[in-house]
């Protein structure tokens, strides 16, 4: 017993020492980067130097020092205000921006669906006609894909869908199938998020950047048109890999019997909630026709659905399901991104990249797309937050590459959707942590790494194919 206690104490001390080393290295890197920006880089105004220093410091804090994303982002936003890179109003405007309001209302709607159990019951009804494991896997993929349009958080979707996983696992009763399902749920939750503008905060950051850089407005329907097919195909590829790599023929043909819950009729209250949510999504998708903004539609839908007389859930109770941490993080990253654009740092980087290649042959567009897709898909290993990856990759990767002759809207989409690949490690994303942290473990870290390795090349190739062949047909030309 003493040996175990001593070993645990030694491990804890090593972890503390490693953390202190990371913090020390991070502080030194921030000091060196700040000195280099102010002393060595010419052609920058004081505001530009301040914005670039804060951006670099937040990137180092997220990656090298491994500090929590939200406090770092808020500290960065405050530093920009104090340094004069942006005004105080920019911070307050970000907290009350359309993007934050839209996500807040979407969280309220998602909380009602979770607390009433409607999302779970709808998924059960979709899976009811299927009995063979292979059919259940494909149907589950489709059901999870649809939830991306209703719930704006991958972690919330994972929590909502966990009961479905547990019931399917218990009904089938085969350990290898349980492992496959445990890999399928988080993989599809993460990949399908790309389908919806509200599927991740990173998408709203990207839509805002596209509007600022290219003047193109990306609404709910436009995002779905561009990204939903990619999200669906990548989810289906993941499902196929899990079925044919992690399950054998006997597992795929195994049968299960659904319980009574799958055939239980919806009550009038359930139908009313579904009608309100359906109308909200329809109004989101038809925004170009009626002209009402996404946040206004979302707020109206949230107020109606989170009404005691409609759903039986008060607005106050629904607010408890809002991920305030994510909203604050989103607002802070908007300030950081705006500072890089407004001060001219992003434009300067693009101009200098173009000057570097002036007079030489720039790489072909498909080479730049492939490079951007590869880097953004690997970025989750270094930066665990999806929104943080978008905040970093858009000015640091997408815009410089766009300066070599690629449509900035296309490049921003590539790095944003590429950053949605985040299932290599147990700590890469909350859904993976949730399904991988069960007792007993449903899958191992090796299983996850093997699936990620198999999925990486098809994912990058598919993203490149959409950017080169599909998006130009929809108006996003390279």
N, C-alpha and C positions, 0 to 999 in steps of 0.2 A: 504493500500500500504506500509505504514511504517512497519507494522507487518511482511509482506512478505520479505521486505528488511532486517529487523533485523534477521528473521529466516534464510535467505540465508547466512547472514554474520556469524551467529552462526555455521551453518553447515560447512562453509569454514574454520572457526577457529578450529573446532573439527578435520577436515581432516588434517590441518597443524600440529596440536598437535599430532595426531596419527602417522603421517609420521615421525615427530621428535623423537617420542618414539621408532618407529621401527628402525630408523637409530642408535639411541643411544644403543638399545639392540643389534643390529647387530655389532656395533663397539666393544662392550664389549665381545660378543661371539667370534669375530675374535681374539681379544687380548688374551682371555683365551685359544682358540684352538691353537694359535701360540705358546704360552707359554708351553702348554701341549706337543706339538709336539717336541719342542726343549729341554724341560727339563725332560719329563717323559717317552718318548718312546725311548727305547734303540735299538741299532743295525742299526741305520740309519746314512748314510753319510750326510754331509752338504747339498749336492745337493738334496738328497732325502727329507730332512727336508724342504728345500725351496720349492720344487715342491709340497709336500703334504700341506704345509701352504697356498700356492697360490690357490691350488684346493679347500681347505676348505673355504678360504676367498671368492672366487668367488661364491661358493655354497650358503654361507650365504648372500652375497650381492644380489643374484638372488631371494632367498626365503624370508628371514626375512626382509631385507631392501627394497625389491621390487624395485631395481634399474634397469634401462634399460639394456637389455642383451648385446648389442654390445659394449658399452663403458666399461662395466665390463669385458667382455671377452678380449678386447684389453688391458685393464689395467693389467689383469692377465698375458697375454702373455708378455707384457713389463716387468712386475715384474719378470717373469721367466728368461728373458734375463739379467736384471740388477743383479739378485741374482746369476747368473752363473749356474742355473739349466739347461739351454739350451744355445747354442751359438746364436749370432746374425743371422747367416746364417739360423738357423731353422725358425726364423720369416719370413725372406725374401723368403725362400723356400716355406713356407706355403702360402704366398700371391700369389706365382706363381705356386702352386702345380697343379697337373693334375685334382684334384677334383674341385678346384676353376675355372680353365679354362673350364672344362666341364660344370659347372653350368652357367658360363658367356655365353658360346655359346648357351646353351639351353634356357637361358633367351632371347637372341636375336631372336631365332626361335619363341619362344612363343610370343614375342612382335609383330612380323610380323603377326602371326595368329590373334592376337588381333586387330591390327590396320587395317587389311584388312577385318575383320569381318568373316573370313573363319570358325573359330571355331564355331561361333554362327550359321552360315548357315548350316554347316555340322550337327550340333545337330538338327536343324529344319528339315532337310531332313530325319533324322533318326526317328523323332517323327511323321512325316506326315502321315504314314499309320494307326496310332492309333487314335481312336476317344473317346472311353470310358476312364474315368478318371483312372480306375484301370490299363488298358493297358499303358496309358501315364506314370504312375508312374514307372512301370517296365521298359519301354523303356528309360525313363529319367535316371534311374539308370545305364542302360547299356551305354548310351551316355556319361554320366559323367565319368564312369569308364574308357572309352577309352581315355579321355582327359588327364589322368594321365601319359600316355606315351609321350605326346606332350609338355605339359606345366609344368615346374619344380617348380612351386610355388602354394600352395593351395590358397593363397590370390589372385594371378593372375587368377587362374581358377575361383574363385568366381566372380571376376570382369567381366571376359569374359562371364560367364554363367548367370549373372544377367539379361540381356535383355531377355533371354529365359524364365526365371522365370516370369518376368513381363508380357510377351506376353501370356504365358500359363494362368497365374492368371486372366488376363483381359478377355481372351477368354472363360474361364470356368465360371467366375463370381459367385463363391460360397465361402463365407468367410471361411468355414471349410476346403475346398480344398486348398485355399490359405495358410492357416495355415499349412496344411500337406506338401505342396510344399516347404514352407519356412523352414520347419524342414528337409525335404528330401535333398535339395540342399547342405547345408553345411555338413550334416552328411555323405553323399556319397562322397563329395569332400575330406573330411578328411580321411575316411576309405579306399577309393580307392587309395589314394596316396601310400599306401604300395605296390602296384602292380609294380611300376617302380623304378629302381635304382636312377633315376633323379627326382623322385616324391617328395623328401624332402632331405634337406641337411643332416638330421640324417642318412639316408640310406648310404650316402657316407662315413660318419664317421664310421658307423658300418662295411662297407665293408673294409675300411682301417684297422680297429681294428682286423677283422677276419684274414686278410692277415698277420698282424704283429704277432698275437698270435698263430695261427694254421698253417700258411703257405698256406692256401687255398685261391685261387684267386676267387673273386666273380665278374663276369662281368655282363653286362646288361641282357643277356639271362638267366644266372644262377639265378640272383635275381628274374626275372620274373617267372621262373619255380618254385622257392621256395615260392614266396610271392603272385603272381597274383591270384592263386586260393583262397587263404585266403582272399585277398582284395575283390574279387568278391563275395564270399559267405557272408562275413560280411556286405557288402553293400546291398546285397539282403535281409539279415535278418533285417537290419534297415528299408528297404523299406516296408517289410511285416509288421513290427511292427507299422509303421506310418499309413499304409493303414487300418489295422484292429483295431487299438486302437484310432486313432484320427479322422477317417472317419467312417461314418455309411454306411449302404448298399446303400441308395439312393445316397450318395456322390460318392461311388465307381462306380455306374452304370451311372452317369451323362455323357452326351455327349458334345463334343465341335467341332467346325469347324475350321480347320487351314486356315490361311490367304494365300495370293498369294506368300509370301516370301518363303514358304516351298517348292514350286514347281519351283522356279526360277532356270533356268539352270546356271551351272558354266561357266564362261568365260574361254578363253584360258589361261589367266594369272592365274586365280584361279587353273586350272588344273595343270599348271606348278609348282605353289607353293606347291600344294598337292603332286605332284610327287617328288619334291625335299625333302620335309619333310618325305614322305613315304620311300624314298631311304635312308635317314639318319637313320631312326629308324631300317630299315632292316639291314643296315651296323652295327649299334650298336648291334643288336641281333646276328649277324653272325661274331662277332669279333674273335672268336676262329678259324674260317676258313681262314680269310684273314690276320689276325695278325696286323691290324691297330688299334691303341688305340682309346678308346672312345673320348678323348679330340680332337684328330686330326680329326676324323670323324665329330664331332660336330662343330669344327671350319670351316671346309670346307662347311658343310651344312649351317652354319650361314652366311658365306661370300657370298654364292650363293643366298640364299633366301633373304638376306637383301641387294639386289642389285637393283638399280633403274630400270634397264632394265628387271629384272625378276619379282619383286613384286611391283614396283612403290614406294618403300620405301628405303631411303638411310640407309647405315649402321649407320650413325650418329643419325638418327631419331630412329632407332631400339634400339640403346644403351640407349635411354631415358627410355625404358621399363625394364632395368636391375635393380634388387633390390640390389644395391651396399651395403646397410646396411647388408643384409643377407650374401653377399659374404665376407665382412670383418669379420662378426661374425663367419662364417664357418672357415675362415683361422685362427682366434684367437683360436677357440676351438680345432683345429687340433694341434696347438702348445701345449696347455694345456694337451691334451690327449697324445701327443708324449712324453712330459716331464714325465708323470706318468709311461709310458712304458720304456723309455730309462734309467731313473734313477733307475729303479727296484722297485719303490713303488708298482706297481700293482702286481708284482711277490711276493713281500714280504707279501702283504695282503693275497694272495692265499696260500702261504706257512704257514702262521700263522693260517689260518682257517683250513688247513689240519692237522696241529699239534694239534689244539684244539680237533679235532674229532678222532685223532689217538687212536686206541685201542677200539673205540666205534663203534656202528653201525651207519653209515651215513644214512640220510634220503633217501628214494627211489627217483629215478630220476624224477618220475612223480610228487612227492611232491615238489621237488625243482622247476620244471617247473611251477607248479601251483602257487607257491609262487612268482616267478619272474614275471609271467604274471599279477598277481593281483597287486603287488606293482607298476609295470611299468604303468599299466592302470590307477592307481590312482594318479600317479606322476604329472599329468597335473594340479591338483588342487594347487600344491605347486610351480611348475616350469612351466611357461606358454609357453616357447619356446620349440619347438619339438627338435631342434638340441641341445639345452642346456640339455634337459632331457637325450638324448643319451650320451652326453659327461659326464654327472654325473653318469648315471646308469651303463654304461659299466664297468668302473673301480670299482665303489662302490658296485654294485650288481651282475652283470653278471660274472665277473671274480672270485670273492670270492665263489660264488655258484658253478662255474665250478670246483673250487678246491676241491669240495666234490665228484668229480667223474663224472661230466657231460661234454660232449663235449663243449668247449668254443665257438665254432662257433654256435652251437645250442642255447646256452644261450644268446649270443649277439643278435642273430636274435629275440629271444623271447622278450627281453627287448626293442629292437628297434621297433618291430612291436607293442608291447604292448603300447609303448609310443604314438602311433598314435591314441589312444582313448583319445579324448580331446574335448568333447562337453557337459560337465556338466554345465558350467557357461557361461554367455554372454561374459566374458573376456577370456575364455579358449583358443580361437583360432580366428584369423582374419575373416575367413569365417562366423563363428557363429556371431561375432560382426556385420559384414556387413549385413547379412540377418535379424538379430534380431534388428538392429538399425533403420529400416525403419519407416517412418511416414505415416499412423498410424502403430503401431507395428503389425507384422504378427503373432507373437507368443509371449508368456510370458515366464518369467524365470521359472515359475512352469512347463509349457509345456516342456521346455528343460530339466529340472531336472527329470521329469517323464520319458521322452524318454531315458535319460542316465541311469536311474535306471533299466529300462526294458532291455536295450541293454547290460549292463555291464556283467551279468552272461553268456549269450550266447557268447559274445565276448571273454571272458577269457577262457571259455570251448572250443571254436573253436580253439583258438590259442594253447591251450594245446594239443588238438587232432592232429593238424597239426604237432607239434613238436614231439609228441610221435609216431604217426602212419605214417604220410605222408613223412616227411623229411628223416627218415631213408631209405626209398625206393629210395630217390634221392641223397643219399650219405652223408647226415648229420646225422650220427648215434649218439644216446645219449651215 
